Amino acid sequence: MPDGASGTPAAKTEYRDLPIIDLGQFLKSGGDEPGTLPEEIRHACENIGFFFIVNHGVSEDLLKRIFEQTEAFHDLPLDAKTALNINMNQRGYIAPKATMVRHSTYNENNKFDTNATMVFATEYPEDNPHRQAGKWFYDGNQWPDGLPGFTETVREYMATLTSLGKSMLPLWARALDLEPCFFDPYFENNYTYFRMAHYPPVTDLEENEFGLGPHADTGFMTFLPQADVDGLEILDVDGKWFRPPQMHDAILVNTGQFLERWSNDRFRATPHRVIPPKEVDRYSIALFVNSAFEPVCECLPTCTGPDNPPKYPTQSYYDFYLWYMQNTYPHYGGFEEELADRDKTDITR
């Protein structure tokens, strides 16, 4: 078991640097000048699964506004937030002590997470056939009242980061020795998922308790601007947890489980966790740019061969995402005993 993977996290976790990918020239050229970026991304994703991007084109003003709106939402009265409680389409408010990753292979998570989160996702049009059929994850978002500019800022942020993610697809493709346009058809009408999280202070953290328990993300790529308060910890290949340095002019990027499976484990979906602060509030804005739900994804042709057969079944992102949700969130069932225990505890801290 990795060092610190269970029990109370160490009081002092070391900092380690991460690769820094400069997107400036690539974006300025409209994607025509990848330079050495594919090789840099390949090295990062095969070895650690996390890297920073700089000169990414996301304005400082937009980042400031989305953090402000995140704090404003979580400052709302509890009844205003619970009126938007998470639904079967995985959109809405998730109270503290309501999530637990039960399928982790690197930690036996047995306590609910202490963070609170508001979730938004791609707004599919009302005439989308999957939305009309009532298929999970396709319905509209739930929006709070009384927060001027909130809806507009969230939509702008989601559109900006989704565009950035799609602009990077040729880099991901080249990093995996594919044609630059390989991923384009899979990202038509893609699914973007956005978590506006609040980590309230926890003075006395219980054994094996976390703000967000050890897990790996579900999808293709995650974008995480740096929070003002430390807490994120990453599991390195040596089995030890570390913290990335504070880089407020950079956005942290990591790969998720679906890309790991699609690449036949070539690219690493790195486990990470969040330790809640003891005295101050922490806010986090994680956005996940994933492929569309419906395309069936076979093992990438450059990641398999006679001596390296596919390790995972051919699968759509929808099927994988549904499995993940059902094993992480109580509202999809299967958490009866844990929920009973939770209801006996104070969830407001």
N, C-alpha and C positions, 0 to 999 in steps of 0.2 A: 504494500500500500504506500502511496506517495507520502513524503514527509509532510506532516500537518494536514493530511487529507481528512482525518477525523479528529474528534475531540475539540477542545477549545483552541482557536487559532493562536499562533505565537504572538506575543505582544509586540515583537519587532520583526518585521519582514523586510528583507533586503530589497533594494532597488536594482533593476537591471535595464540596460539600454535596449531599445528595439530598432530594427532597420527603419530608415527614413526614406520614403519614396517621394521624389520631387516631381509633381505632375505639371509644373509650369509650362515647359516647352511642348509637351505632348498636347495639352489642352489648347495652347496658343496656336499650334499647327493644325487644329481640327482633327487630331488623331493621326496625322500623317507622319509624325516623327516620334516613334516609340523609343528610339535610342536603346539604352540598356535596361529600360524599365521591366520588360518581360522577364529577363534573367534575374533581376533584383526581386521581383515578386515571387518568381519560382523558388528562389533560395529561401525567402522568408516563409513561404507557405509550406515548403517541404520540411522545414526545421523547427519553426516555432508557431506559425499560424497567425501571428499578429505583426502589424507594422504601422508606422505613422505615415500619413500623407501630408505634404505641405504644398503651398501654392495650388490649392484645390479649387479655388474660385468661389467658395462659399463665404459670403461677406461677414465681416465682424459684426455688423449691425444686425443681420438676421440671426446669428448665433446668440447675440445679447438678448434679442427680443424673445426667442424661443425659450431661453432659460428663465426670463422674467415671467413668461406666461405659464411655464411649468410650476414655478413657485406660487403664482397667483391662483392657479387651479387648486393646488393642495392646501392653500390657505382658506378655501371655501368652507362653510359649515359642513359638518359631516352629513347632514341629511340632504344637502344639495349634491354631494358626491355619490351617496348611496342611491339616490334617485336614478343614477346612471350606471347601476351595477352591471358588471360584465354579463354578457349574454352568450348564447350558443354560437354566435358569429364571431366570438372573441373580440368584442369591441365594448369598451366601457371601463368602469372603475373596479379595481381589484383592491380590497382592503388589506391591511396587514394580517398576517397569519392566514393566508388563503391559498398559497401556492407551495408546492413541494415537488422537486424532481425525483420521482421514485425509481426511475430507470437508469440512474447514474451507475457507471461501471467503475468509477474511481472514488466514490464516497457513498457510504450508506446514510443517505439523507433521511432523518427521522423526525425533523422538526419543521414546522411551517416557517416560511421566510418572513422577515419583519418589515419588508418594504411595502409601500402602497404605490399603485401604478394606475395611470389612465392610458388606455390603449385605443389607438386609431389605426385604420388600415385603408388600403386602396378603395376609393369610392367608385364602384362599378355602376354603370348607368341602369336605370330602372328597367330598360328593355333587354338587359343582358339575360340570355335564356337560363343561365344557372341561378341568377337572382330571382327570376320569375318562378322558377321551379322550387324555390325555397331551400336551395342547397346551402349547407353551412359555409360561413366565412365570406359570403357574397353580399350580404345585406349592408345597409347604410351605417354610418357612424352615429354615435350619440354625442350631442354637443351641449356643453353647459350654457346656462343663461347668466347674464350679468357680468361678463368678462369682455369689455370692449377690445376688439381686435384679435381675440383669441382664435376664432375659427379661421380667419384670414391668415394669421401667422402660421398656424399649424399646417394649413393647406399649402402655403408658400414653402414652408420648410420641407414638407414631404415631397413636393414636386421638384424642388432644387436638389435634394439628395438623391432622389430617384434618377433624375437626369444625370447627375454625376456618376452614379453607379453604372448606368447604361453606357456612358461615355467610356468607362473603363473596361467594358466587355472585350474589346480587341486585345487589351493587355492580358486579361485572364486567359483568353484563347491562345495567344502566342506563348504565354508562360507554360501552357499545357501542350505545346507543339501542334496546335490546331490552326486552321485558317482563321484570319482575324474576324470574319463575320460568322463564325460557327455558332455562337450563342444567340445571335439576333432573333431567330424564329422562336426560341424558347422564352424570350423576354417580351414578346408582344402581349399587351394587356397583363403585364406582370403584377405580382402581389408584393406590395410594400407594407410593412408592419412597423408601427411606431409606439414606443413605450416612454411615457413621461413619468419618471419614477421619483419617489420621495423616500429617503432613508431617514426616519426619525432617530434621534439618539437612543442608544440602549446602554445604560450605565453598566449593568452586570449581564454580560452575554453568557448564556448557558452553554454547557458542553454541546458541541456539534450544532450550534445555532448560528445562523447567518442572516445578513441583510438579504442576500440572494445566494442560495446554496450552490455548491459546485455543479457545474453543468457545461454543456457545449451548445452553442446556438443551433437553431434548426436548419437554417437555409443556406444561401449562397454567400452573401457578404454582409457584414455588419459595419455601420459607421457610428462611432462614438466620440463626439467632441469631449474634451476633458472637463470633468467636474472640478469645482473649486476645492472640494474636500476629497482627500484620498479615501480609498476603500477598495478599489478594484485590485484583485490579485489573480495572477496567471500561473498555471501549472507548467513548468518548463519540462523539457525532455529528460532532465536529470531527476525528475520526480519531486522537485522542490518548488514551493510557491514563491513568487516574487511580485513586486509592484513596478509598473512602468513609471518613468519619470514624468513630471508635470511638463507638458508642452502645449501651452494655450493657443499657439498659432498653428497647431496641427490637429488632425482628426485621426483617431485610432481606427484601424480597419482590421477585421479578423474574418476568417473563413468559418463556415458552418457545416453541420453534419451532412446536409444534402450534397454539398460540393465534395466533401470527403468521400461519401459513398459513390458519387458520380465519377470521381477520379480514382476509384478503387484504392482508396487510402493514400494516394500520392500526396494530396494536400491535406494538412492536418487541421481537424476541428478541435481547437485547443480548449481544454477545460479552464474555466475561470469562475470566480466567486466574488462576492462583495461583503466586506466586513463593515457593519454599520458604525458610524461615529459614536463616541461616548457622550459628547457634550453639545454638538451642533447638528443642524440639519444638513443633509446632503441631497442634492438634486442631480438627476442623470437623464440624458436624452439619447437613448439607443434606438437607431433606425436600421431596419433589415430590408435590404433589396434582394428579392428572390425571383426565381423564374415564375412564369405563369403556372397556375394550378394544374391545368389539364394535360399538357404535353407529357408523353411517356418518355422517360429518359433512360437510355441504355448506357452501359458502361462506356466511357469515352474511349474511342478507338486507339488513342495514343497511350492509354493506361492499362492495357491488357495485351496478352499474347499467349503463346503456347505454354510458357512457364509461369504465367501470371493470369490465371483465369479470373473472371469477375467474382468478387466476394459477396455481392449483394444482388438482390432480385431487381429486374427491370421494374421501374416504379415511377409514378407521377409524384410531383411535389405535394399535390393534394393528399394522396394516400399517406405519405410519410408525415406530413404536418398533422393530419387527423390523429394518427397513432401517437405522436408526441403530445398533443393537447390532452388526449384522453389519459395520459400517464403523468400529467403535470398539474392539471386544474380540476378541483373538486366538482365544478358544475357539469363536467362530462361524466360523472359517476365514478364509483370505486373508492371513495375516500370516507366511507361512512364512519369507520372506527376513529380515524384521525380527526374528522370534523367534530365528533362527539367530545373528544379530548380538548380540542381547541375551544369549544363553546364553554368549557369550564374555566378558561383562563382569561386574563385581561388582555384584550387585543388592541388597546388604545395607546400603549406606550410607544 
